[in-house]
Amino acid sequence: MALDKPHWRELFSEVVTSGLCTGCAACVVACPHDVLDYDSDGGVYRPWHVDAEGGREDCTHGERGCTMCTRACPRFRNWESEIDVHRFARERTDEEVWGVGDVVLARALDPAVAGAGQDGGLVSALLIYALESDLIDAALVSGVDDATWRAVPRVARTRADVLASAGSRYTYSANLLAYHDAVEGGAERLALVGMGCMASAPGAMQVRKAGKVARRLGLTIGLLCSKTFDDTIFEDLFESRYGLARAEIVKMNIKGVIQLWTRDGSYHEVPLKEAQPFTREGCTMCPDFAAEHADIATGGIGAFGDWTLAIVRTDQGRAILDAMVRDGVVETRPADDDPGAVALLHKLAGVSRRRWPADAVPGPRRLPLARK
């Protein structure tokens, strides 16, 4: 195999089994031969290769020249610089710890949207506006399985779908896995909502020319994320230690502690340090707190619980947010109104960037963020 055509064999050794894999499922979605699948059971969150087409470590299609999986992976080789230049026409500077973009505070003006969403409801408002303005056909989001309160990939095509998927779960959902359902339903223009690992996938696919998948993923909304937790946190921590059954939980948030609301209307807090052992393996080396390659990155950090901190990164992101303000869908205010949120953004972004291992591709470590 030519060295300039890396495929599953290289992806498997350099990303999937090295610890760099975040489990975003971009390789699975992009594979044109259906020889990759995804394991979300038992805290694995990893792609795997079917034995019939080359075994666990190799791929017969890759040996014949298919490189689609490595084109899609947002952690393969020099991913950050490649996507930076594609998205922003330059690489980030040393001062841009959280990436390229302008920071604002925003919130939905529709009380129903703000109430259903998290910390101002900006993500829900963005998706509803994009759908109803005919900017997208559908959005790839996470929903909740009613029986287990487990986060699962879903397709949102209507306002009702968006509101049903609103809120945060803090366990992992590879939302890209909803791609084929969306396309089978006729959608050609897709929005993707996801943490930084997923938010970099469309840019990776686009700059490496990963076919129709790359072209269909047109709007990316990123979620600020320090980590997600393994699904076992529900039974092994919330239920066993605090008596909070998963089926009774209706809302979850993190504000220095894990906040839980249950069906009976009661509120509970769990110390965040008790959740550390449940950190998902794919998060331990992820350098991207701030969803650095999204069109708009969003998160609920800072003093104002009813406002969303937003990093507007691209011309597309600015255009849609400006249109929403003009049309009275959202309101914004300067990020300087909440200096604590900006300081926390800087701190958490720096902490995440120091996770990138020294022996991996050096891009994400080039910022001067040596541990003190």
C-alpha positions in Angstrom: 0.0 0.0 0.0 1.3 3.5 -0.8 2.2 5.6 2.2 0.0 8.4 1.0 -3.1 6.2 1.1 -3.6 5.3 4.7 -6.7 3.3 5.5 -8.3 1.3 8.3 -5.0 -0.4 9.2 -3.4 2.9 10.0 -6.5 4.3 11.6 -6.9 1.2 13.8 -3.3 1.4 15.2 -2.9 5.2 15.3 -6.3 6.2 16.6 -8.7 3.4 17.5 -6.4 1.4 19.8 -4.0 4.3 20.8 -6.5 6.0 23.0 -7.0 9.0 20.6 -10.4 7.7 19.4 -13.3 9.7 20.8 -15.9 7.4 19.4 -17.5 10.0 17.2 -18.4 7.4 14.5 -17.4 9.6 11.6 -15.5 6.6 10.1 -18.5 4.4 10.4 -20.8 6.8 8.6 -18.3 7.6 5.9 -17.4 4.0 5.0 -18.9 3.2 1.6 -18.6 -0.5 1.9 -20.4 -1.1 5.2 -17.5 -2.9 6.8 -17.4 -0.7 9.9 -19.8 -0.9 12.8 -20.0 0.8 16.2 -19.9 -0.6 19.7 -21.6 1.5 22.3 -22.1 -1.3 24.9 -20.2 -1.6 28.1 -18.4 1.7 27.8 -16.6 0.8 24.6 -17.8 3.6 22.2 -15.5 2.5 19.4 -15.7 1.6 15.7 -14.9 -2.0 14.8 -14.2 -3.8 11.5 -16.0 -6.9 10.3 -13.9 -10.0 10.1 -15.1 -11.0 6.7 -13.4 -8.0 5.0 -9.9 -8.1 6.4 -10.3 -8.9 10.1 -10.1 -6.6 13.1 -6.9 -4.8 12.1 -7.0 -4.6 8.3 -9.4 -3.9 5.5 -9.5 -5.5 2.0 -11.1 -2.4 0.6 -8.4 -0.3 2.1 -5.7 -2.5 0.5 -7.4 -1.8 -2.8 -7.2 2.0 -2.3 -10.3 3.0 -0.2 -9.2 5.7 2.3 -12.6 7.0 3.3 -12.3 6.2 7.0 -9.1 8.1 7.5 -10.5 11.0 5.5 -13.4 11.2 8.0 -11.6 10.8 11.3 -11.2 14.1 13.2 -8.2 12.7 15.2 -6.2 11.2 12.4 -2.7 12.7 11.9 -2.5 16.5 11.3 -6.3 16.9 11.8 -6.3 20.2 13.7 -4.2 22.3 11.3 -5.9 20.8 8.3 -9.4 21.7 9.6 -8.3 25.1 10.9 -7.1 26.2 7.5 -10.2 24.8 5.8 -12.6 26.4 8.2 -10.8 29.7 8.9 -8.2 30.1 6.2 -5.5 30.1 8.9 -4.4 28.2 12.0 -5.3 29.5 15.4 -2.8 31.8 17.2 -1.2 31.1 20.6 -3.7 33.5 22.3 -6.8 31.6 20.8 -6.8 29.0 23.5 -10.5 28.2 22.8 -10.0 28.5 19.0 -11.0 31.1 16.4 -14.2 33.1 17.0 -16.0 35.8 18.9 -17.6 35.1 22.3 -21.1 36.4 23.1 -24.0 35.5 25.4 -27.3 34.5 23.9 -30.7 33.2 24.8 -34.0 32.2 23.1 -36.8 34.7 23.4 -39.6 32.1 23.0 -40.3 31.0 26.6 -41.3 27.5 25.4 -37.9 27.0 23.7 -35.9 28.6 26.5 -37.8 26.4 29.0 -37.3 23.2 27.2 -33.6 23.8 26.4 -30.6 24.1 28.6 -29.1 27.4 29.8 -30.9 29.8 27.5 -32.1 27.4 24.9 -29.8 28.7 22.1 -29.2 25.3 20.5 -32.9 24.5 20.3 -33.6 28.0 18.9 -30.8 27.6 16.3 -32.2 24.3 15.1 -35.8 25.4 14.9 -34.8 28.6 13.1 -32.7 26.7 10.6 -35.5 24.1 9.9 -38.3 26.7 9.6 -36.2 29.0 7.5 -35.4 26.2 5.1 -31.7 26.3 5.8 -31.5 22.6 6.7 -33.7 19.6 6.1 -32.9 17.8 9.4 -30.6 17.8 12.3 -28.5 15.0 13.9 -29.1 15.3 17.6 -29.2 13.1 20.7 -32.5 12.0 22.3 -33.3 10.0 25.3 -34.6 6.4 25.4 -37.7 6.7 27.5 -37.3 3.3 29.1 -33.6 3.7 30.1 -32.9 7.5 29.9 -29.9 6.5 27.8 -28.7 9.1 25.2 -29.3 7.8 21.7 -28.7 9.4 18.2 -31.9 10.9 16.7 -33.0 12.8 13.7 -34.9 16.1 14.3 -37.1 17.3 11.4 -39.6 19.5 13.2 -39.9 22.0 16.0 -41.4 19.2 18.1 -38.5 16.9 17.4 -36.0 19.6 18.5 -37.8 20.3 21.7 -38.2 16.6 22.5 -34.4 16.3 22.2 -33.5 19.4 24.2 -31.3 19.2 27.3 -28.0 17.7 28.2 -27.3 14.1 29.2 -23.5 14.1 29.9 -23.2 10.5 28.6 -22.1 9.9 25.1 -24.2 9.8 22.0 -22.5 9.4 18.6 -25.1 11.6 16.9 -23.5 11.0 13.5 -25.0 7.5 13.6 -28.3 9.1 12.8 -27.0 10.2 9.4 -28.3 7.3 7.4 -31.8 7.6 8.9 -31.8 11.2 7.9 -30.7 10.6 4.4 -33.1 7.7 4.0 -35.9 10.1 5.0 -34.9 12.4 2.1 -32.7 15.0 4.0 -29.8 16.4 2.0 -28.9 19.4 4.1 -28.0 18.4 7.6 -27.1 20.1 10.8 -25.0 18.3 13.4 -25.0 18.9 17.1 -22.2 17.4 19.1 -19.2 17.8 21.4 -15.9 19.0 20.0 -14.9 15.5 18.8 -18.0 15.3 16.6 -17.9 19.0 15.7 -14.5 18.5 14.0 -15.8 15.6 11.8 -17.6 17.6 9.1 -14.5 19.8 8.7 -12.3 16.7 8.4 -14.5 15.2 5.8 -14.8 18.4 3.8 -11.1 19.2 3.7 -10.2 15.6 2.8 -13.1 15.3 0.3 -15.1 12.5 1.9 -17.9 12.5 -0.7 -21.6 13.0 -0.2 -21.4 12.8 3.6 -19.1 15.8 3.7 -21.4 17.8 1.4 -24.5 17.0 3.4 -23.1 18.1 6.7 -23.7 21.8 6.3 -24.2 23.4 9.8 -22.3 22.3 12.9 -23.3 23.3 16.4 -20.7 22.4 19.0 -21.2 21.8 22.7 -18.6 22.8 25.2 -17.4 19.7 26.9 -14.8 18.8 29.5 -15.8 15.1 29.4 -18.7 12.7 29.2 -19.4 9.9 31.5 -19.8 6.2 30.9 -23.4 5.0 30.9 -22.8 2.9 34.1 -22.8 6.2 36.1 -26.6 5.8 36.4 -26.6 2.5 38.1 -23.2 2.4 39.8 -23.3 6.0 41.3 -26.7 7.7 41.1 -28.8 4.7 42.0 -26.4 2.6 44.2 -25.1 5.5 46.3 -28.0 8.0 46.1 -31.0 5.9 45.4 -31.8 7.8 42.2 -33.2 5.3 39.7 -32.4 6.1 36.1 -36.1 5.9 35.0 -36.9 8.6 37.5 -34.4 11.2 36.2 -35.9 13.9 33.9 -33.1 16.5 33.7 -29.4 16.7 34.4 -27.0 19.6 34.5 -23.5 20.3 35.8 -22.7 23.5 37.7 -19.8 22.7 39.9 -21.9 19.7 41.0 -24.0 17.2 39.2 -27.6 18.5 39.4 -30.4 16.0 39.0 -34.2 16.5 38.8 -36.6 13.6 39.2 -40.1 12.9 38.1 -41.6 13.7 41.5 -40.3 17.3 41.2 -37.4 16.9 43.6 -33.8 18.2 43.1 -30.6 16.4 44.0 -26.9 17.1 43.9 -24.0 14.7 43.5 -20.4 15.9 44.1 -18.6 16.1 40.7 -15.5 14.4 42.1 -17.5 11.2 42.7 -18.2 11.0 39.0 -14.5 11.1 38.0 -14.1 7.3 37.9 -16.9 7.1 35.3 -15.1 9.4 32.8 -15.4 7.9 29.4 -12.1 6.6 28.1 -12.4 8.5 24.8 -12.4 11.8 26.7 -9.1 11.4 28.6 -6.9 12.5 25.6 -9.3 14.9 23.9 -7.8 18.4 23.6 -11.0 20.2 22.6 -13.2 21.6 25.3 -14.6 24.4 23.1 -15.8 22.6 20.0 -13.1 24.4 18.0 -14.4 23.6 14.5 -18.1 24.2 14.9 -19.9 27.1 13.2 -21.2 28.1 16.6 -19.9 26.5 19.9 -22.3 26.7 22.8 -22.2 26.0 26.5 -23.8 26.8 29.9 -20.9 28.1 31.9 -20.8 31.3 34.0 -23.0 33.2 36.3 -26.1 33.5 34.2 -28.0 30.2 34.1 -30.5 31.5 31.6 -27.9 32.6 29.0 -25.9 30.4 26.7 -22.2 31.3 26.1 -21.6 31.1 22.4 -18.4 31.2 20.3 -19.3 32.3 16.8 -16.6 30.9 14.6 -17.6 31.0 10.9 -19.3 33.3 8.5 -22.2 30.9 8.4 -22.5 30.9 12.1 -22.5 34.7 12.2 -25.0 35.0 9.4 -27.5 32.7 11.1 -27.1 34.3 14.6 -27.4 37.8 13.1 -30.6 36.7 11.3 -32.1 35.2 14.5 -31.4 38.5 16.4 -32.9 40.5 13.5 -36.0 38.3 13.5 -36.5 38.5 17.2 -35.7 34.8 17.8 -32.8 35.3 20.2 -31.2 38.2 22.0 -27.4 38.6 22.7 -25.2 40.5 25.0 -21.5 41.0 25.3 -19.5 38.2 26.9 -17.8 40.8 29.0 -21.0 41.0 31.0 -19.9 37.7 32.5 -16.1 37.9 32.9 -16.1 34.8 35.1 -17.5 32.8 32.2 -14.8 34.0 29.8 -12.1 33.2 32.4 -13.6 29.7 32.9 -13.7 29.2 29.2 -10.0 30.0 28.9 -9.2 27.8 31.9 -11.1 24.7 30.8 -9.9 25.0 27.2 -6.3 25.1 28.4 -6.8 22.1 30.7 -8.3 20.1 27.8 -5.4 21.0 25.4 -2.9 19.6 27.8 -4.5 16.2 27.5 -3.1 15.6 24.0 -0.3 13.0 24.5 3.3 14.1 23.8 4.0 11.2 21.5 1.0 11.9 19.2 0.8 14.3 16.3 2.0 17.6 17.9 -0.5 20.0 16.5 -2.9 20.4 19.5 0.1 20.8 21.9 1.8 23.7 20.1 0.1 26.3 22.3 2.2 27.5 25.2 0.2 25.7 27.9 2.8 23.8 29.8 1.5 22.4 33.1 2.5 24.6 36.0 
